[in-house]
Structure formats: structure tokens, C-alpha cells
Amino acid sequence: MKHLTEIVHSISLSIFEKVNTIPYAIRQFLKCLYESARVHFKAEELDLFRLVGDYLLKNWLLKVVFHK
């Protein structure tokens, strides 16, 4: 388990070195996504974090970090 934690830590450091901050437009979109899902679907907080995190990773962060 410790080895897995070290791998995740190493990957996250690499990501955060390339992406210092999340642009304001992305932050605002994610805030709106969170609020809309909370109001319209009455989702649990964990589900909301999963939804926002999934969008952030798949549609923005991975494309920015691993762009060639």
C-alpha cells in the first residue's frame, strides 16, 4: 500500500508542477455544475464531488497536462 501511495504522490506532484492554478472560467463552471446537480438531482455531497472531479480530470486536467 505504501508503494501505491508513493506512486500517486509522484504523479500528483508532476501534475501540479505543470498546472499551478485552475483558470477562473473552469472554477466558475465547476461551481455551477456542483450547484445545478445539487438542486436538480438532490445528489449527495460525495456524488457531487465525484461529478466535479470527473469533469475536472477527464475534460480539462488530463488534456492540459498530457497535451503534446
C-alpha positions as CSV (number, residue, x, y, z in Angstrom):
1,M,0.0,0.0,0.0
2,K,2.8,2.4,0.8
3,H,4.3,1.8,-2.7
4,L,0.9,2.7,-4.3
5,T,0.8,5.9,-2.2
6,E,4.2,6.9,-3.3
7,I,3.2,6.4,-7.0
8,V,0.1,8.5,-6.6
9,H,2.1,11.2,-4.8
10,S,4.7,11.3,-7.6
11,I,2.0,11.5,-10.3
12,S,0.2,14.3,-8.5
13,L,3.4,16.3,-8.0
14,S,4.0,16.0,-11.7
15,I,0.5,17.3,-12.5
16,F,0.6,20.2,-10.1
17,E,4.0,21.3,-11.4
18,K,2.5,21.8,-14.8
19,V,-0.8,23.3,-13.6
20,N,-0.3,25.9,-11.0
21,T,-3.9,27.1,-10.8
22,I,-7.2,26.3,-12.3
23,P,-8.4,29.1,-14.6
24,Y,-11.2,31.2,-13.3
25,A,-13.6,30.1,-16.1
26,I,-13.1,26.4,-15.2
27,R,-13.6,27.1,-11.5
28,Q,-16.8,29.0,-12.2
29,F,-18.1,26.2,-14.5
30,L,-17.4,23.6,-11.8
31,K,-19.1,25.7,-9.2
32,C,-22.2,26.0,-11.4
33,L,-22.1,22.3,-12.2
34,Y,-22.0,21.4,-8.5
35,E,-24.9,23.8,-7.6
36,S,-27.0,22.6,-10.6
37,A,-26.5,19.0,-9.7
38,R,-27.3,19.7,-6.0
39,V,-30.5,21.5,-6.8
40,H,-31.9,19.4,-9.7
41,F,-30.8,15.9,-8.7
42,K,-30.7,16.3,-4.9
43,A,-27.4,14.5,-5.1
44,E,-25.3,13.5,-2.1
45,E,-22.2,15.6,-1.4
46,L,-19.9,12.7,-2.3
47,D,-21.7,12.2,-5.7
48,L,-21.3,15.9,-6.4
49,F,-17.6,15.8,-5.7
50,R,-17.3,12.8,-7.9
51,L,-19.1,14.6,-10.7
52,V,-17.0,17.7,-10.5
53,G,-13.8,15.7,-10.1
54,D,-14.6,13.5,-13.1
55,Y,-15.2,16.6,-15.3
56,L,-12.1,18.3,-14.0
57,L,-9.8,15.3,-14.6
58,K,-11.2,13.9,-17.8
59,N,-12.2,17.1,-19.7
60,W,-9.6,19.6,-18.5
61,L,-6.6,18.5,-16.3
62,L,-5.5,15.4,-18.2
63,K,-5.7,17.2,-21.5
64,V,-3.7,20.1,-20.2
65,V,-1.0,18.0,-18.5
66,F,-0.5,15.4,-21.2
67,H,-1.0,17.6,-24.2
68,K,1.7,17.0,-26.9
